[in-house]
Amino acid sequence: MKKFGFTMAEVLITIGIIGVVAAITIPLLMQNSNSKKFTTQFKKSLSTLNQAAIGAQAQYDLDYSLLTQINDDATCKSNTLAGGQYNFCGLFNNTLAGHTYLGKYGNVKGANLFSPYSADMKSFSVENFLFFSFADGAIVAFNPNAKNCGIGVGQTLTNEKLTNNLANCIGFIDVNGTTPPNKEVQCAEVPTIIVANKTCRVTNGSMGDIFPVVFHDGAVEPATNASLAAFLGGNGKEEYELTEEVSKTPSV
């Protein structure tokens, strides 16, 4: 009675096919997983910053529009609202639970602690930005010249305000801290710009862990069409249409 089995060549071919399929599908699965994770962390970080503004309003009757002083690296390590330091550092030092002041860009240590943190930003320069970390390891960065970040009672957030009187009030959140890729979320097909009335589609390939935001009044919101699309899409795939008055900007 003859016994039949696979030859060595057949086994090697099968293993090779499995390897090719795995090499194609595993990176795609990882990208999809990272997109969902980054979006979820972004929403959580936005909520944390908005809660900080609520805390400042409740305790000190202040919000981002009433912060009248610029931020200095030397004093940000201990600034307090109670001490009259009405700036971003004072607000974060008093309202962010488990926060740590990391310093200014270029001095923040990277993931391996031997090289400086580097943010791959396309929308604006961050060379002088200051950094705080949240309790979960996320990072929020802001312009040291940020102050008076308000648009007025009853007014809407427009492109003109974002590019003029709120220009210094735009920062970013790196949802996984200094861990790579340290890359700004981008639109897949159209340019990524500070909030504009154009459709933006964020895909797994254009997703990043850095999301530009704008601080104003008692709120923190997505500041680019890409970060807003990622926020609204949830899985990084949905499209949205942003009007001139940013009417679809979510409240968080």
ABEGO torsion letter per residue (X at the ends): XBBBBBBAAAAAAAAAAAAAAAAAAAAAAAAAAAAAAAAAAAAAAAAAAAAAAAAAAAAAGBBAAABABBBBAAAAAABBAAAGBBBAAAAAAAABBGBBBAEBBGABBBAAGABBBBBBBAABBAAABBBBBBAAGBBBBBBAABBGBBAEBGBBBBAAAAABAAAAABBBBBAAEABOAGBBBBBAABBBBBBBBBBBBBBAAABBABBBBBBBEABBBBABAAAAAAAAAGAGABBBBBBAAGAABBBX
